[in-house]
Amino acid sequence: MSFEGDLAQTDGVPLVDVTIDIQSFYRSYLETENGGAMGIALPVPVRGRALIDTGASMSCVCFPIAEQLKLMRIGAVTFRGVEGARTPNRSAEQAPIFGAMMQIPALGWRNEVRLVGVQPDPNHIAILGRDILSAFRLEYNGPTQTLRLSARTLQRA
């Protein structure tokens, strides 16, 4: 199974459709344990596009999506960009890490993931970094400017 994206779109950005949801154990808890009694509404999974970014070591989610889903914060990481660590007030900026469930329907892939919270972008709700991309085979054809993302298969020598 594979997904092919055309990088020669008007904005030239490689995007793939994804669904982001709360973690399975949390959904289970809300549905069965105390969810009904507490009157907590179950979050509706969010569908949108994710930027394929081989330069990102960790995958990310836009803050408004994390807030809408009420994703659980499970840690923090020093946020570094191409210009290096950001240092507001002379200390490294810490970005929250959220636990989530992510699905890439075109590939039949669904897994629990860790996503760094980032500022929103109007073109996508998430960024697929190398932590998630390492589960797939990614091929870029420069002359045709096409991208092929497919389930990784082991090749025997």
Biotite code that builds the C-alpha atoms (Angstrom):
import biotite.structure as struc

atoms = struc.array([
    struc.Atom([0.000, 0.000, 0.000], chain_id="A", res_id=1, res_name="MET", atom_name="CA", element="C"),
    struc.Atom([1.416, 3.403, -0.829], chain_id="A", res_id=2, res_name="SER", atom_name="CA", element="C"),
    struc.Atom([0.590, 7.060, -1.008], chain_id="A", res_id=3, res_name="PHE", atom_name="CA", element="C"),
    struc.Atom([1.920, 9.232, -3.781], chain_id="A", res_id=4, res_name="GLU", atom_name="CA", element="C"),
    struc.Atom([2.018, 12.990, -3.402], chain_id="A", res_id=5, res_name="GLY", atom_name="CA", element="C"),
    struc.Atom([2.747, 15.514, -6.105], chain_id="A", res_id=6, res_name="ASP", atom_name="CA", element="C"),
    struc.Atom([5.291, 18.093, -4.939], chain_id="A", res_id=7, res_name="LEU", atom_name="CA", element="C"),
    struc.Atom([4.529, 20.308, -7.920], chain_id="A", res_id=8, res_name="ALA", atom_name="CA", element="C"),
    struc.Atom([1.331, 21.613, -6.306], chain_id="A", res_id=9, res_name="GLN", atom_name="CA", element="C"),
    struc.Atom([0.762, 25.359, -6.239], chain_id="A", res_id=10, res_name="THR", atom_name="CA", element="C"),
    struc.Atom([2.623, 25.683, -2.943], chain_id="A", res_id=11, res_name="ASP", atom_name="CA", element="C"),
    struc.Atom([5.040, 22.776, -3.568], chain_id="A", res_id=12, res_name="GLY", atom_name="CA", element="C"),
    struc.Atom([4.515, 21.334, -0.070], chain_id="A", res_id=13, res_name="VAL", atom_name="CA", element="C"),
    struc.Atom([4.376, 17.537, 0.516], chain_id="A", res_id=14, res_name="PRO", atom_name="CA", element="C"),
    struc.Atom([1.252, 16.825, 2.566], chain_id="A", res_id=15, res_name="LEU", atom_name="CA", element="C"),
    struc.Atom([-0.557, 13.642, 3.602], chain_id="A", res_id=16, res_name="VAL", atom_name="CA", element="C"),
    struc.Atom([-4.014, 13.228, 5.161], chain_id="A", res_id=17, res_name="ASP", atom_name="CA", element="C"),
    struc.Atom([-3.946, 12.251, 8.831], chain_id="A", res_id=18, res_name="VAL", atom_name="CA", element="C"),
    struc.Atom([-6.323, 11.835, 11.745], chain_id="A", res_id=19, res_name="THR", atom_name="CA", element="C"),
    struc.Atom([-5.280, 12.827, 15.263], chain_id="A", res_id=20, res_name="ILE", atom_name="CA", element="C"),
    struc.Atom([-7.113, 11.528, 18.314], chain_id="A", res_id=21, res_name="ASP", atom_name="CA", element="C"),
    struc.Atom([-6.606, 11.039, 22.021], chain_id="A", res_id=22, res_name="ILE", atom_name="CA", element="C"),
    struc.Atom([-4.684, 7.987, 23.195], chain_id="A", res_id=23, res_name="GLN", atom_name="CA", element="C"),
    struc.Atom([-6.582, 4.683, 23.208], chain_id="A", res_id=24, res_name="SER", atom_name="CA", element="C"),
    struc.Atom([-6.362, 4.130, 26.967], chain_id="A", res_id=25, res_name="PHE", atom_name="CA", element="C"),
    struc.Atom([-7.730, 7.629, 27.635], chain_id="A", res_id=26, res_name="TYR", atom_name="CA", element="C"),
    struc.Atom([-10.631, 7.132, 25.196], chain_id="A", res_id=27, res_name="ARG", atom_name="CA", element="C"),
    struc.Atom([-11.367, 3.780, 26.878], chain_id="A", res_id=28, res_name="SER", atom_name="CA", element="C"),
    struc.Atom([-11.333, 5.419, 30.286], chain_id="A", res_id=29, res_name="TYR", atom_name="CA", element="C"),
    struc.Atom([-13.713, 8.168, 29.205], chain_id="A", res_id=30, res_name="LEU", atom_name="CA", element="C"),
    struc.Atom([-16.069, 5.660, 27.557], chain_id="A", res_id=31, res_name="GLU", atom_name="CA", element="C"),
    struc.Atom([-16.214, 3.065, 30.338], chain_id="A", res_id=32, res_name="THR", atom_name="CA", element="C"),
    struc.Atom([-14.814, 3.986, 33.731], chain_id="A", res_id=33, res_name="GLU", atom_name="CA", element="C"),
    struc.Atom([-15.932, 7.410, 34.872], chain_id="A", res_id=34, res_name="ASN", atom_name="CA", element="C"),
    struc.Atom([-16.644, 9.111, 31.592], chain_id="A", res_id=35, res_name="GLY", atom_name="CA", element="C"),
    struc.Atom([-20.411, 8.815, 31.696], chain_id="A", res_id=36, res_name="GLY", atom_name="CA", element="C"),
    struc.Atom([-20.665, 9.713, 35.365], chain_id="A", res_id=37, res_name="ALA", atom_name="CA", element="C"),
    struc.Atom([-18.355, 12.687, 34.993], chain_id="A", res_id=38, res_name="MET", atom_name="CA", element="C"),
    struc.Atom([-20.239, 13.998, 31.980], chain_id="A", res_id=39, res_name="GLY", atom_name="CA", element="C"),
    struc.Atom([-17.067, 14.503, 29.957], chain_id="A", res_id=40, res_name="ILE", atom_name="CA", element="C"),
    struc.Atom([-17.759, 14.677, 26.239], chain_id="A", res_id=41, res_name="ALA", atom_name="CA", element="C"),
    struc.Atom([-15.565, 12.465, 24.114], chain_id="A", res_id=42, res_name="LEU", atom_name="CA", element="C"),
    struc.Atom([-13.334, 14.497, 21.792], chain_id="A", res_id=43, res_name="PRO", atom_name="CA", element="C"),
    struc.Atom([-13.994, 14.040, 18.099], chain_id="A", res_id=44, res_name="VAL", atom_name="CA", element="C"),
    struc.Atom([-10.866, 12.979, 16.173], chain_id="A", res_id=45, res_name="PRO", atom_name="CA", element="C"),
    struc.Atom([-9.469, 15.757, 13.987], chain_id="A", res_id=46, res_name="VAL", atom_name="CA", element="C"),
    struc.Atom([-8.778, 15.130, 10.313], chain_id="A", res_id=47, res_name="ARG", atom_name="CA", element="C"),
    struc.Atom([-6.411, 17.275, 8.327], chain_id="A", res_id=48, res_name="GLY", atom_name="CA", element="C"),
    struc.Atom([-3.132, 17.346, 6.482], chain_id="A", res_id=49, res_name="ARG", atom_name="CA", element="C"),
    struc.Atom([0.344, 16.771, 7.845], chain_id="A", res_id=50, res_name="ALA", atom_name="CA", element="C"),
    struc.Atom([3.536, 18.192, 6.384], chain_id="A", res_id=51, res_name="LEU", atom_name="CA", element="C"),
    struc.Atom([6.134, 15.552, 5.515], chain_id="A", res_id=52, res_name="ILE", atom_name="CA", element="C"),
    struc.Atom([9.338, 17.039, 6.953], chain_id="A", res_id=53, res_name="ASP", atom_name="CA", element="C"),
    struc.Atom([12.489, 14.908, 6.824], chain_id="A", res_id=54, res_name="THR", atom_name="CA", element="C"),
    struc.Atom([14.364, 17.718, 8.579], chain_id="A", res_id=55, res_name="GLY", atom_name="CA", element="C"),
    struc.Atom([12.243, 17.392, 11.728], chain_id="A", res_id=56, res_name="ALA", atom_name="CA", element="C"),
    struc.Atom([13.528, 14.805, 14.197], chain_id="A", res_id=57, res_name="SER", atom_name="CA", element="C"),
    struc.Atom([10.212, 14.760, 16.089], chain_id="A", res_id=58, res_name="MET", atom_name="CA", element="C"),
    struc.Atom([6.660, 14.940, 14.806], chain_id="A", res_id=59, res_name="SER", atom_name="CA", element="C"),
    struc.Atom([4.498, 17.876, 15.849], chain_id="A", res_id=60, res_name="CYS", atom_name="CA", element="C"),
    struc.Atom([0.900, 18.951, 16.355], chain_id="A", res_id=61, res_name="VAL", atom_name="CA", element="C"),
    struc.Atom([-0.484, 22.482, 16.169], chain_id="A", res_id=62, res_name="CYS", atom_name="CA", element="C"),
    struc.Atom([-1.488, 23.853, 19.592], chain_id="A", res_id=63, res_name="PHE", atom_name="CA", element="C"),
    struc.Atom([-5.153, 24.512, 18.639], chain_id="A", res_id=64, res_name="PRO", atom_name="CA", element="C"),
    struc.Atom([-5.556, 20.807, 17.740], chain_id="A", res_id=65, res_name="ILE", atom_name="CA", element="C"),
    struc.Atom([-3.909, 19.705, 21.004], chain_id="A", res_id=66, res_name="ALA", atom_name="CA", element="C"),
    struc.Atom([-6.241, 22.027, 22.918], chain_id="A", res_id=67, res_name="GLU", atom_name="CA", element="C"),
    struc.Atom([-9.350, 20.969, 20.991], chain_id="A", res_id=68, res_name="GLN", atom_name="CA", element="C"),
    struc.Atom([-8.644, 17.288, 21.718], chain_id="A", res_id=69, res_name="LEU", atom_name="CA", element="C"),
    struc.Atom([-7.387, 17.994, 25.252], chain_id="A", res_id=70, res_name="LYS", atom_name="CA", element="C"),
    struc.Atom([-4.314, 15.868, 24.528], chain_id="A", res_id=71, res_name="LEU", atom_name="CA", element="C"),
    struc.Atom([-2.409, 14.760, 27.613], chain_id="A", res_id=72, res_name="MET", atom_name="CA", element="C"),
    struc.Atom([0.913, 16.505, 28.155], chain_id="A", res_id=73, res_name="ARG", atom_name="CA", element="C"),
    struc.Atom([3.522, 13.812, 28.763], chain_id="A", res_id=74, res_name="ILE", atom_name="CA", element="C"),
    struc.Atom([6.738, 15.814, 28.781], chain_id="A", res_id=75, res_name="GLY", atom_name="CA", element="C"),
    struc.Atom([8.709, 18.689, 27.304], chain_id="A", res_id=76, res_name="ALA", atom_name="CA", element="C"),
    struc.Atom([11.663, 19.139, 24.985], chain_id="A", res_id=77, res_name="VAL", atom_name="CA", element="C"),
    struc.Atom([14.028, 21.994, 24.186], chain_id="A", res_id=78, res_name="THR", atom_name="CA", element="C"),
    struc.Atom([12.748, 23.462, 20.962], chain_id="A", res_id=79, res_name="PHE", atom_name="CA", element="C"),
    struc.Atom([15.390, 23.815, 18.279], chain_id="A", res_id=80, res_name="ARG", atom_name="CA", element="C"),
    struc.Atom([14.944, 25.122, 14.768], chain_id="A", res_id=81, res_name="GLY", atom_name="CA", element="C"),
    struc.Atom([17.293, 25.636, 11.859], chain_id="A", res_id=82, res_name="VAL", atom_name="CA", element="C"),
    struc.Atom([18.706, 28.666, 13.647], chain_id="A", res_id=83, res_name="GLU", atom_name="CA", element="C"),
    struc.Atom([19.541, 26.629, 16.780], chain_id="A", res_id=84, res_name="GLY", atom_name="CA", element="C"),
    struc.Atom([17.970, 26.497, 20.222], chain_id="A", res_id=85, res_name="ALA", atom_name="CA", element="C"),
    struc.Atom([15.569, 29.332, 20.859], chain_id="A", res_id=86, res_name="ARG", atom_name="CA", element="C"),
    struc.Atom([16.573, 31.264, 23.928], chain_id="A", res_id=87, res_name="THR", atom_name="CA", element="C"),
    struc.Atom([13.924, 33.646, 25.220], chain_id="A", res_id=88, res_name="PRO", atom_name="CA", element="C"),
    struc.Atom([15.021, 35.263, 28.493], chain_id="A", res_id=89, res_name="ASN", atom_name="CA", element="C"),
    struc.Atom([18.404, 33.517, 28.135], chain_id="A", res_id=90, res_name="ARG", atom_name="CA", element="C"),
    struc.Atom([16.992, 30.040, 28.778], chain_id="A", res_id=91, res_name="SER", atom_name="CA", element="C"),
    struc.Atom([16.137, 27.373, 26.226], chain_id="A", res_id=92, res_name="ALA", atom_name="CA", element="C"),
    struc.Atom([12.466, 27.341, 25.239], chain_id="A", res_id=93, res_name="GLU", atom_name="CA", element="C"),
    struc.Atom([10.631, 24.202, 26.333], chain_id="A", res_id=94, res_name="GLN", atom_name="CA", element="C"),
    struc.Atom([7.916, 22.864, 24.040], chain_id="A", res_id=95, res_name="ALA", atom_name="CA", element="C"),
    struc.Atom([5.295, 20.479, 25.449], chain_id="A", res_id=96, res_name="PRO", atom_name="CA", element="C"),
    struc.Atom([5.110, 16.890, 24.230], chain_id="A", res_id=97, res_name="ILE", atom_name="CA", element="C"),
    struc.Atom([1.616, 15.414, 23.917], chain_id="A", res_id=98, res_name="PHE", atom_name="CA", element="C"),
    struc.Atom([0.533, 11.782, 23.768], chain_id="A", res_id=99, res_name="GLY", atom_name="CA", element="C"),
    struc.Atom([-1.843, 11.104, 20.868], chain_id="A", res_id=100, res_name="ALA", atom_name="CA", element="C"),
    struc.Atom([-3.159, 8.508, 18.453], chain_id="A", res_id=101, res_name="MET", atom_name="CA", element="C"),
    struc.Atom([-2.333, 9.215, 14.808], chain_id="A", res_id=102, res_name="MET", atom_name="CA", element="C"),
    struc.Atom([-3.691, 7.541, 11.720], chain_id="A", res_id=103, res_name="GLN", atom_name="CA", element="C"),
    struc.Atom([-2.518, 7.792, 8.108], chain_id="A", res_id=104, res_name="ILE", atom_name="CA", element="C"),
    struc.Atom([-5.538, 6.301, 6.298], chain_id="A", res_id=105, res_name="PRO", atom_name="CA", element="C"),
    struc.Atom([-3.860, 6.045, 2.867], chain_id="A", res_id=106, res_name="ALA", atom_name="CA", element="C"),
    struc.Atom([-1.268, 3.691, 4.361], chain_id="A", res_id=107, res_name="LEU", atom_name="CA", element="C"),
    struc.Atom([-3.550, 1.813, 6.751], chain_id="A", res_id=108, res_name="GLY", atom_name="CA", element="C"),
    struc.Atom([-1.280, 2.973, 9.605], chain_id="A", res_id=109, res_name="TRP", atom_name="CA", element="C"),
    struc.Atom([-2.466, 3.792, 13.131], chain_id="A", res_id=110, res_name="ARG", atom_name="CA", element="C"),
    struc.Atom([-0.248, 4.186, 16.160], chain_id="A", res_id=111, res_name="ASN", atom_name="CA", element="C"),
    struc.Atom([0.206, 5.986, 19.461], chain_id="A", res_id=112, res_name="GLU", atom_name="CA", element="C"),
    struc.Atom([2.709, 8.790, 19.018], chain_id="A", res_id=113, res_name="VAL", atom_name="CA", element="C"),
    struc.Atom([4.445, 11.618, 20.843], chain_id="A", res_id=114, res_name="ARG", atom_name="CA", element="C"),
    struc.Atom([3.849, 15.024, 19.260], chain_id="A", res_id=115, res_name="LEU", atom_name="CA", element="C"),
    struc.Atom([5.605, 18.303, 20.066], chain_id="A", res_id=116, res_name="VAL", atom_name="CA", element="C"),
    struc.Atom([3.260, 21.285, 20.346], chain_id="A", res_id=117, res_name="GLY", atom_name="CA", element="C"),
    struc.Atom([3.979, 23.985, 17.756], chain_id="A", res_id=118, res_name="VAL", atom_name="CA", element="C"),
    struc.Atom([2.390, 27.198, 16.527], chain_id="A", res_id=119, res_name="GLN", atom_name="CA", element="C"),
    struc.Atom([-0.457, 26.749, 14.034], chain_id="A", res_id=120, res_name="PRO", atom_name="CA", element="C"),
    struc.Atom([0.037, 26.825, 10.291], chain_id="A", res_id=121, res_name="ASP", atom_name="CA", element="C"),
    struc.Atom([-2.940, 27.408, 7.973], chain_id="A", res_id=122, res_name="PRO", atom_name="CA", element="C"),
    struc.Atom([-1.790, 24.638, 5.605], chain_id="A", res_id=123, res_name="ASN", atom_name="CA", element="C"),
    struc.Atom([-1.495, 21.695, 7.990], chain_id="A", res_id=124, res_name="HIS", atom_name="CA", element="C"),
    struc.Atom([-2.419, 20.433, 11.475], chain_id="A", res_id=125, res_name="ILE", atom_name="CA", element="C"),
    struc.Atom([0.709, 18.366, 12.078], chain_id="A", res_id=126, res_name="ALA", atom_name="CA", element="C"),
    struc.Atom([4.258, 17.675, 10.957], chain_id="A", res_id=127, res_name="ILE", atom_name="CA", element="C"),
    struc.Atom([5.499, 14.159, 10.278], chain_id="A", res_id=128, res_name="LEU", atom_name="CA", element="C"),
    struc.Atom([9.120, 14.029, 11.402], chain_id="A", res_id=129, res_name="GLY", atom_name="CA", element="C"),
    struc.Atom([11.701, 11.284, 11.165], chain_id="A", res_id=130, res_name="ARG", atom_name="CA", element="C"),
    struc.Atom([10.363, 9.561, 14.311], chain_id="A", res_id=131, res_name="ASP", atom_name="CA", element="C"),
    struc.Atom([7.197, 8.575, 12.405], chain_id="A", res_id=132, res_name="ILE", atom_name="CA", element="C"),
    struc.Atom([8.649, 8.589, 8.881], chain_id="A", res_id=133, res_name="LEU", atom_name="CA", element="C"),
    struc.Atom([11.159, 5.915, 9.951], chain_id="A", res_id=134, res_name="SER", atom_name="CA", element="C"),
    struc.Atom([8.255, 3.421, 9.848], chain_id="A", res_id=135, res_name="ALA", atom_name="CA", element="C"),
    struc.Atom([7.895, 4.004, 6.096], chain_id="A", res_id=136, res_name="PHE", atom_name="CA", element="C"),
    struc.Atom([9.846, 4.055, 2.877], chain_id="A", res_id=137, res_name="ARG", atom_name="CA", element="C"),
    struc.Atom([10.046, 7.557, 1.450], chain_id="A", res_id=138, res_name="LEU", atom_name="CA", element="C"),
    struc.Atom([11.191, 8.132, -2.127], chain_id="A", res_id=139, res_name="GLU", atom_name="CA", element="C"),
    struc.Atom([11.638, 11.486, -3.793], chain_id="A", res_id=140, res_name="TYR", atom_name="CA", element="C"),
    struc.Atom([11.947, 11.706, -7.577], chain_id="A", res_id=141, res_name="ASN", atom_name="CA", element="C"),
    struc.Atom([13.608, 15.029, -8.324], chain_id="A", res_id=142, res_name="GLY", atom_name="CA", element="C"),
    struc.Atom([13.028, 15.205, -12.107], chain_id="A", res_id=143, res_name="PRO", atom_name="CA", element="C"),
    struc.Atom([9.283, 14.574, -11.742], chain_id="A", res_id=144, res_name="THR", atom_name="CA", element="C"),
    struc.Atom([9.034, 16.254, -8.329], chain_id="A", res_id=145, res_name="GLN", atom_name="CA", element="C"),
    struc.Atom([6.965, 13.403, -6.923], chain_id="A", res_id=146, res_name="THR", atom_name="CA", element="C"),
    struc.Atom([7.012, 11.802, -3.529], chain_id="A", res_id=147, res_name="LEU", atom_name="CA", element="C"),
    struc.Atom([6.128, 8.213, -2.726], chain_id="A", res_id=148, res_name="ARG", atom_name="CA", element="C"),
    struc.Atom([5.439, 7.188, 0.868], chain_id="A", res_id=149, res_name="LEU", atom_name="CA", element="C"),
    struc.Atom([4.853, 3.460, 1.366], chain_id="A", res_id=150, res_name="SER", atom_name="CA", element="C"),
    struc.Atom([4.908, 0.797, 4.029], chain_id="A", res_id=151, res_name="ALA", atom_name="CA", element="C"),
    struc.Atom([8.485, -0.276, 4.563], chain_id="A", res_id=152, res_name="ARG", atom_name="CA", element="C"),
    struc.Atom([9.352, -3.712, 3.267], chain_id="A", res_id=153, res_name="THR", atom_name="CA", element="C"),
    struc.Atom([12.506, -5.573, 4.142], chain_id="A", res_id=154, res_name="LEU", atom_name="CA", element="C"),
    struc.Atom([14.582, -6.478, 1.133], chain_id="A", res_id=155, res_name="GLN", atom_name="CA", element="C"),
    struc.Atom([16.628, -9.663, 1.316], chain_id="A", res_id=156, res_name="ARG", atom_name="CA", element="C"),
    struc.Atom([20.087, -9.752, -0.184], chain_id="A", res_id=157, res_name="ALA", atom_name="CA", element="C"),
])
